[in-house]
């Protein structure tokens, strides 16, 4: 299964092909081979924007003891999907996309 970090990395390199030849330093931060420059992508810090992806009739939960994990629950079911990422909007987005995939019968992953 593709980890969320790897997914974000692939997505960024697909959208920004110039990142392919750069060394990844951390999430969303790359360095040119000669060390002359660093490139960082700006992810939305807006949790509200990511929360708009929650499917209708579903809700999002977060455990204070697991701050990088988000769960999405559906109506009439305790079977949630979850995702984790140090950037909360990305964790929310990934969990929502997993729930959308489940609703379409595309993925049983949690």
C-alpha positions in Angstrom: 0.0 0.0 0.0 1.3 3.4 -0.9 2.0 5.5 2.2 0.6 9.0 2.4 4.1 10.6 2.4 5.0 8.7 -0.8 1.6 9.7 -2.3 2.3 13.4 -1.6 5.8 13.1 -3.0 4.5 11.4 -6.2 1.7 14.0 -6.6 4.1 16.9 -6.2 6.6 15.4 -8.7 3.8 14.8 -11.2 2.5 18.4 -10.9 6.0 19.9 -10.7 8.3 17.8 -13.0 11.3 19.9 -12.0 11.3 18.2 -8.6 12.2 14.9 -10.1 16.0 15.6 -10.1 16.0 17.2 -6.6 16.8 15.6 -3.3 13.9 15.4 -0.9 14.9 16.8 2.5 11.5 16.5 4.2 7.8 16.6 3.3 7.3 19.2 0.6 11.0 20.5 0.7 13.6 19.6 -1.9 17.2 20.7 -2.4 19.1 21.2 -5.7 21.9 18.7 -6.2 24.6 21.4 -5.9 23.1 22.6 -2.6 22.6 26.1 -4.1 18.8 26.3 -3.5 15.9 24.7 -1.6 12.4 24.5 -3.1 9.4 24.2 -0.8 5.8 23.7 -1.8 3.1 25.7 -0.1 0.4 23.5 1.2 -2.8 25.0 2.4 -2.8 25.4 6.1 -6.6 25.7 6.0 -8.1 22.8 7.8 -11.5 24.1 6.7 -10.7 23.7 3.1 -9.7 20.0 3.6 -12.8 19.4 5.7 -15.0 20.2 2.7 -14.0 16.8 1.3 -15.9 14.9 4.1 -18.7 13.0 2.3 -22.3 14.1 3.0 -23.6 12.4 6.1 -20.1 11.5 7.4 -18.0 13.1 10.1 -14.4 13.6 11.0 -12.8 12.8 14.3 -9.3 13.3 15.8 -7.8 11.8 18.9 -5.7 14.2 21.1 -3.3 11.3 21.8 -2.7 10.7 18.0 -2.6 14.3 16.6 -1.4 13.2 13.1 -4.3 10.8 12.5 -7.8 11.6 11.3 -10.8 9.3 11.1 -13.8 9.6 8.9 -17.0 7.8 10.1 -20.1 7.1 8.1 -23.8 6.9 9.1 -24.9 3.7 10.8 -21.4 2.3 10.9 -18.5 2.3 13.3 -16.2 1.2 10.5 -14.1 4.3 9.9 -11.3 5.0 7.5 -8.2 6.9 8.7 -5.1 8.6 7.4 -2.1 10.2 9.1 0.2 13.0 8.1 2.1 15.6 10.1 0.2 18.3 8.1 -3.3 18.0 9.3 -5.0 19.3 6.1 -3.3 16.5 4.2 -4.3 13.9 6.7 -7.9 15.1 6.5 -7.8 15.0 2.7 -6.3 11.5 2.5 -8.9 10.1 5.0 -11.7 11.7 3.0 -10.4 10.4 -0.3 -10.2 6.9 1.3 -13.8 7.2 2.4 -14.9 8.4 -1.1 -13.1 5.4 -2.6 -14.8 3.0 -0.2 -18.2 4.5 -1.0 -17.5 3.9 -4.7 -16.5 0.3 -3.9 -12.9 1.0 -5.0 -11.0 0.3 -1.8 -11.7 -1.4 1.5 -8.6 0.2 3.2 -8.8 1.9 6.5 
